[in-house]
Amino acid sequence: RPHRLPGAARPAAVCAPDGNTSRRRMKKVLEDFLDGNLPLPGVAACSARLADRTFVSRCYSDWFTAAQVEQALNRLALAANSLGYHGIQPARLCWVFERARIHLALRRDAACLAFFVENRPGAPNPKLAALLEEFAALPAE
């Protein structure tokens, strides 16, 4: 129970008038973008984190769950952002693991997109690179 004097006014609710509309619009644009371009051969999953910290995730194999890719995206985006303390502002990064590669694209509005792909050394996927570039060019919220 909040501590208030009798008859005290409740705090005013503060919200941006079009905040929810623009977030929904950006989420819809991103969902359409992913659904129109995926799945791709070798892509096991993808996850995008919008500027408002909500996720759009897709899993195409049993390697990953949505919760796993979202948690990994959060951690990798944090690692990428921490490079800024050293004067490094990455736009794209790639982590290579024994069985998978994670390609991460970062936007100035704090949105990011990660593709979790099979680790096939020497087999770059030009469509994947193009999608990361297209994501960076999507309109901001």
N, C-alpha and C positions, 0 to 999 in steps of 0.2 A: 504494500500500500504506500503510495507516494506521500511524502511529507509536505503538506500545503496548509496554509491558513484557510479557515472556513470562508467560502465565497471567492477564493482566488481563481483567477482565470486560468484555463488550461493553456499550455504552451501552443503556439500556432504551428500548424503543420506547414513544413516548408518543402516544396517540390517544384521542379521546373515544369512549366505548363506543357511543353512538348517533349520532355525528356523520355517518357515511356514510348511515345510514338516514334521518335528517332531511333531508340534502341531496338524496337520491334522491326523497324524498317531495315536497319543494318543487319539484324539477325536473319531476316527473310532474304536479303540480298546475298548474304554469305551461304545460307542453306541452298539457295538456287544455284549459286556458283559451284558449290561442292557436288550437289546432286547432278548437275549438268556435265561435270567433267570427270566424275569418279564412278566406279572404281577403275583403276589402272592396273596393268600387270605389275606384280611385285609390291604393290601398296597394301600393307596389312591393316593400316588404320590411319586416321587423321583426326586432328583436334584443333579447333580454333578457339582462342579466348578473345572475346570482344573487350573494348575499352572499359565496359562496366563490370568486367570480371565474370560474365556469363560465358558458357561454353556451347559450341556446336561440335559434336564428335560423331565420327562414323567408324565402325569396325567392320573389316571385310574378311577377317580370318579369326580363328580361335586363339591366336597368339596373344591378343590384348583385349581387355574390357574397356568400356568407356571410362570408367573410374581410373584405370591404370594410365591411359593416355592423357587424361586431364591432369592427374597428379604429376606425371612426367613433364607435361607442358609447363605447368606452374613452376616446377623446379628449374627447368632449363631456361625459361624466360627470366627467372630471377638471376641465374648465373650469367646470362647474356647482359642483362641490365647492370649487373655489378661491374662489368667491364668499363662502364662509363666512368667509374671512379678513377680509372687509369687513363682516361682520355681516349678510349676506344669505343666507337659508336657502331656496333655491327648492324647490318641490315639483314644478312643471312648467315647462318651457321650450319655446320653438319657435324654430328657426333657419330663415330663408327664403333660398333660393338661387334661381338663375335658373330651374332646371327642377324643383326638389324642395323640399319642406319636411321638416324633421325635428322631430317632436314627442317630447319626452323627459319621462318621469315618474321621479321619484326617491323612494325609500322610506327610512325611518329605518334599516333594517337593511342599507343600502348596495346593495340590489338596485335595478336600474333597467331601464326598458323604453323603446325608441325605435321609432317608426313612421316609415318613409321613404315619403312620399306625393308624388304628382304636385302640382306647384305650380299650384293652381287658385285664384287670388285671388278672394275674395268667395264662396267655396263651402265654408263650414265643414262639417265632417262630425260631426254630433252623436253618431253611434255611436262614432267614434274617441275623442271626449272622454269618453264613458261608459266605454269600455274602459280608458282611462288611469286613471280614477277606480276602476274595479273592480280593476285591478292594484294600486293603492295599498292597497286593502282586503283583498287576499289574505292568508291567515294566514302569519306569518313562519316561517322555518325552525325 
